[in-house]
Amino acid sequence: MKETSLQRLLFLSSLLFSSTNQARLTVSPSFSQVFKLDSVSLSCEEDDSSAGWTLRRITTTGQRTQCGAGWGKPAGSSCDISYTFPSDSGVYWCESREGATSNSINLTVSGGPVILQSPVLPLMEGDDVTLLCKTKTTPSNLSATFYKDGSLIRTESTDHMTIHHVTRSDEGLYKCYIISHGESPSSWITVTEKPTTTAPPTSTTPLTNTAPPATTEATPPPPFLVNLIHKVAYHLLVFCPYFISTLLMVSLCRHRPTGNIHSPINQSMTGYSTLD
């Protein structure tokens, strides 16, 4: 109960710090629990090196200090702890000179014989996660029992348990137990919602006040206009010769000379008239 209450306090404390997307805190090894005298390296992965990011922490006793002030060895925006102690347990984060903060992590340093190696950074929905129940002095592959929020999950014949395709319901406090060795501290595992990708909305109606793009190429005429042009050209080609011939005949008739020339029929008719 004491460890569970402690981890809950650390988790609630980590919620007080806002993430700015300007720096991301990472830790190596990337586990939330380590043994006493293990080495740990923390680093601020920063987008803006001029912001002056510094590693800070608040321990379980409530002390808030920065790297180099009694713990750790600063190296730029990183901090190395060569030998960890239970007093190094707490919440760690990066902070800039302007007061911006990164994500925070909970680190537990155990002086006991068993730890639970679980991811220190949040998981995403759909990920697989393997929890390792590890002892300090004995070989691995011992049978281990795993718990979540104080309730039994299952007992494995080996020292590890894999959860496939985690969901938000898998978020909580985890610990493990190995017979004849003991119980590990509890660690909070965070599961974040998988981001959804949405396509931009499409509209079937034309946008108002939007001018059509300018083009330098001529727009081809519609098919019905092409057919009409072909028909007109065909009729002109067929009827033009007849029209021209008619005009020429009319013109010749108008310019024909007009004299007292009588046709044979008229002369014969005149002759018959004389005889009478």
PyMOL commands that set and color helices and strands:
alter all, ss='L'
color gray80, all
select helices_A, chain A and resi 2-14+49-51+86-88+168-170+223-254+264-275
alter helices_A, ss='H'
color red, helices_A
select strands_A, chain A and resi 23-28+33-35+40-46+54-59+64-66+73-75+78-81+90-95+101-110+114-117+123-124+129-135+144-148+151-156+160-163+172-178+182-183+187-189+191-192
alter strands_A, ss='S'
color yellow, strands_A
deselect
rebuild
show_as cartoon
